[in-house]
Amino acid sequence: QVQLVESGGGLVQPGGSLRLSCAVSGIIFSAATMAWYRQAPGKPRDWVATVYSGGIKLYADSVKGRFAISRDNANHTVYLQMNTLKPEDTAVYYCNQIPSTPWGQGTQVTVSS
């Protein structure tokens, strides 16, 4: 059974940084395509970034140049380094594989002064 546990969220001022982690179990992690998504209040869940098993990375235009996705196959973990955060980045952040499996609880990121 797939389990996704996100962590690392919090309250940060505009311009600040956070690093999110997602511990994954129940899949062959090294072969999986992993992604981060986010959902702001009252809005649908949006895709943020993807990392393929071969290392190719894709980003939504809204985060390109500010966020970096990475993976640690040895520890079955996917990361999202978020820099130069803006108030519009405020959301609950989720990780999942592609195609998606049941979602985890997410981690709240709030960007506010």
N, C-alpha and C positions, 0 to 999 in steps of 0.2 A: 504494500500500500504506500502510495506516494505521500511524503510529508514535507511540507515547506514551512520553514520557520524564519521569518524576517525579524531583524533587529537593527538597532543603531539610530533610529529616529530620535527626534527631540525638537526643542525650540532653539532657533538660531537667528541671529540678526541678519538683515540683508547684507550681502557681500561675504557672508561666512561660508563655512564648509561643513559637510557631514559625510560619513562613510557608512553606507548601509551594507548589511550582510544578510545572506539567505542560506541557511543550512538545509541541504536537500538529502532525503533518504528515500529508498524504495524504488529507485530507477538506476539504470546504468549511466551514471552521471557523465562520465567522460564522453559518451556518445550523444548526449542530449544537447539540443539547442535550448539555451536559457535566455530569459528575457525579464526585464523589469517593466512594470506598469504603474500607473498612479491614478487615483480617483479623488478629485476635489469635491467638496460638498455640493450636492445638487447637480453634479455633472457625471457623464458616463466615464467608465474606466478607459484610460488612454494608454497606448503603448509608448514607452520611453526609450528602450534600448534592447538590443539583442546581441548575444555572443554565440557564434556557432562552435561546434566541436573542434573545428579546424582553426579557430581563433579569429575569424572574420567578425567584425563588429559593425553594427548599424545603430544610428541614433535618429531620434525625432529632431526635426529642425529646431524646435523650441529649446533643446538642451545641447545641441551640437556645439562643441568647443568649451562647454562648461562641465559636462558630466562624462565619466569614463566607466565603462562596464568591464569587469574582468572576472576570471574564474580560477579556482584552485581545484584541480581535479583530484589531487591527493586527499584533500579535506572535504570534498563534495560541497563546496561553497561558491556562491557567486556574489560579487560585490558591485556596489554602485558608489563611486566617488563623485560627490556633488560639490562643485566649487562655484563661487560667485552666485550664491543663491539669491533668488528674488522672491518677493511675496507671492507671486503667481506660481511658484513651485510648491506652495503649501498644498498638501494632499496626503492621503494614505498611500503608501508605496507597497507594492506587491511584487513578488517574483513568481515565475512559473516557467514550465518548459513549453516548447512549441512542438506539437499541438498541446493545448493546455489540459491540465488535470485539475482536480478540486483545489480551490484557492486556500491559501493560508490566512492568518489573521491580519497580516499587513503590519506596517510600522508607520506611525504618524510623524510627518515632518511639517513643522510650522515655522515659517519665515516671517518674522515680525520684529519691529523695534519696540 
